[in-house]
């Protein structure tokens, strides 16, 4: 739309109504369209679910740190280890349930689909590793892998959240 200038001279006592039409910015138009897109509501719900999964992953980090502390001790307390392992496995399972729910609510064609699939594959590996811990110093290699995987999972889910919200405000 092009703007123009004009000068109108009117006799005294006359009136003139003028309507000025200004173009809507592309950003404002995009926001209007985004806010009316029903998939954005679903994407925001998915983003919230991904946040819940990130919270579970941070708990996994804390749980694996507790296991690491126990198996790093000179005298490993088997009862403490068993409880810490049980807690870690439960947290990993919780994260799996959250991610499964996220996949169920993901809108068709959402950009987070591939990333959620990556998380699913990683979680299956993490669960197997957590269940395989024996409570010995030899677990340190697996614990180091879990630490890296949990950190990588958080980064992946941060990207998943961005992807989930693409095109939404």
N, C-alpha and C positions, 0 to 999 in steps of 0.2 A: 504494500500500500504506500502511496506517495503522499507526502504532506504538501500543502500549498499555502500561500499567503495571499490575502486579498484585503482591500480596504473598501469599505462601503460607507458612503456618505448618505445620511438620511435627513429629510427635512425635520425641523423641530416638531416634537409631539408624535413622531412616528416610532414604532417599535419593530424590532426584528428578532426573530428567534433563530439561533444558530446552533446546529449540532456539530460537534467536532468528533470525528471518528479517528481514533488512534489505533494502530496495529497492536495486537496482543503479542507479547513477547513469546518466543518459542518455548522458553522455560515455563512460563505460566500456563501455556496450553498443555505442555507435557505433564505438569503437576495435576492439572484438572483431569486429564485422561488417566493418569496413574491412580488417582484417588477413587476413580469410578471403576477400576478394573477389579472384578471379583477375585481374580487370582492373587492380587496383592494381599488381601486379607488372609488367604491360605498361606502365602509365602511368609507373612509376618508370624503366623502360628508356627510354621516350620522353623523359622529363625529362633523363636523362643524355645522350641524343642532342641535345637542344636545347642543353644546356650546351656540347657539342662545337661546335654551330653558332655559339653566342655567341663561343667562342674563335676560330673562323675569322673572324667579323665583326671582332673586335678586331685580328686580323692584317690584315684588309682596311684598317682605319684606319691601321695602321702602314705598309702598302704604299702607300696613296694619299698619305700624308705624304711618303714617299720620292720619289714621282713629282712631287709639288708642289714639293719642294725643288729638284729638277733643272730643272723648267720655269720656276721663279722666278729661276734664275741668269741673269746677264747673257749669258753664252755657254753655251748649252745643249749638253751633251755627248750626242750622238746615241746612242752606244753605251751609255752609262749609262742613258739614257731607255729604249732598247729593252729592256734587261735589267729595269729597274724595272717597265715595262709588262707584260712577260712574267710576272714574279712576281705582279703584281696580278691579271692575268687568271687565272693558275693558282689563286690563293687564292680568287677569286670562284667558279671552277669547283668547287673543293673544298667550299666552302660549299653550293653547289647540290647536290652529291652527298650531303652530310650531310643536308640538308633532304629530299631525295628519299627517302633511307633512313628518315628520321623519319616521313614520310608513309606509307611502306609498313608500318611497325610500329605506327601509331596505332590503338588499339582503336576499334571501331565505337562511334559516339556520343560519343567523347571531346570535351571542350570546346575542345581545341586545334586542331581541324580547320580552322575558319575562319581562325584566325591563321596557321596554316602555309600556307594558300592565299595569304594576303596576302604572306607572305615569298617565296613562289614567284614571284608577279608582280613584286615589287620586285627580286628577284635577276635576273630576265630583263632588266629595264631596266638594272640595274647592269652586267651583263655586256656589253650592247650599248654602254653608255657607256665602259666600260674599254677595250673593243676599238677604239673610235673615237678614242681619244687619239692626237694627232699629234706630240707633242713640241715644241709651240710655246707661247708665252705665252697664246695663245687658248684653250688647254686649261684655264685657270684657272676658267672658268665651270663646265665639266663637273666639274672636281675639287671645286669648292665643292658642287655637287649631290651628288656621291658621298659627300662628308664627311657631309652631312645625312642621306643615305639610309642610310649604314652606322650612324650613331647611331640613327636611327629603327628600323632592323632589330634592333639590340640591344634596344631598349626593347620592340619587338613580341615578340621571342623571350623576354624576361623574363616578359612577360604570358603567352605561350604555355606556358611552364613552369608557371606558377601554374595556368593552365587545365587543363593535362595532369594535374595532381595533385589536382584538385578531388575531394573525397570520399575521399581517401587520406591516410594518415599518413606 
